[in-house]
Amino acid sequence: MTTKTKRLTESAMLLAVAILLELLSKTFIPEQPFGGQLTIVSMLPVVLISYRHGLKWGFLTSFTYALIE
């Protein structure tokens, strides 16, 4: 498997984990009175992608995460 394919599949899997953590936090943690909400480290997988594969790939992944969320 090429490195580009590994990077893409790893990013897709970590994005899925980030979305799952976001959905779990919205399900189990109630919204605060003034509209804020605590999350269960849902941005950590996106930060890990950026740390492992560089800033350019991290920006692309975080943009994709923002579109999906």
C-alpha positions in Angstrom: 0.0 0.0 0.0 1.4 3.4 -0.9 2.0 6.1 1.8 -0.7 8.3 0.2 -3.3 5.6 0.6 -2.2 4.9 4.2 -2.4 8.6 5.0 -5.9 8.9 3.5 -7.3 5.8 5.3 -5.8 6.9 8.6 -7.3 10.3 8.3 -10.7 8.9 7.4 -10.6 6.6 10.4 -9.6 9.4 12.8 -12.2 11.7 11.3 -14.8 9.0 12.0 -13.6 8.8 15.6 -13.8 12.6 16.0 -17.4 12.6 14.7 -18.3 9.8 17.0 -16.9 11.6 20.0 -18.8 14.8 19.0 -22.0 12.9 18.7 -21.5 11.2 22.1 -20.8 14.5 23.8 -23.9 16.0 22.3 -26.0 13.0 23.4 -24.8 12.6 27.0 -23.6 16.1 28.1 -26.4 18.6 28.3 -26.1 22.1 26.8 -25.2 24.9 29.1 -27.6 27.7 29.9 -26.0 30.3 27.7 -25.5 28.0 24.7 -22.1 26.5 25.5 -21.3 22.8 25.6 -18.5 20.6 26.9 -17.0 18.1 24.5 -15.2 14.8 25.1 -11.8 15.7 23.4 -13.5 15.5 19.9 -10.7 17.6 18.3 -7.9 15.3 19.5 -8.0 13.0 16.5 -7.8 16.0 14.1 -4.8 17.3 16.0 -3.1 13.9 15.8 -3.6 13.9 12.0 -2.0 17.4 11.8 0.8 16.4 14.0 1.6 13.2 12.1 1.2 14.4 8.5 2.0 18.1 8.6 0.3 21.4 8.6 -1.1 21.3 5.1 -2.7 18.0 5.5 -4.0 19.1 8.9 -5.7 22.1 7.5 -7.4 20.0 4.8 -8.5 17.5 7.4 -9.8 20.2 9.8 -11.7 21.8 6.9 -13.3 18.4 6.1 -14.2 17.9 9.8 -15.9 21.3 9.8 -17.9 20.4 6.7 -19.0 17.1 8.2 -19.8 18.4 11.6 
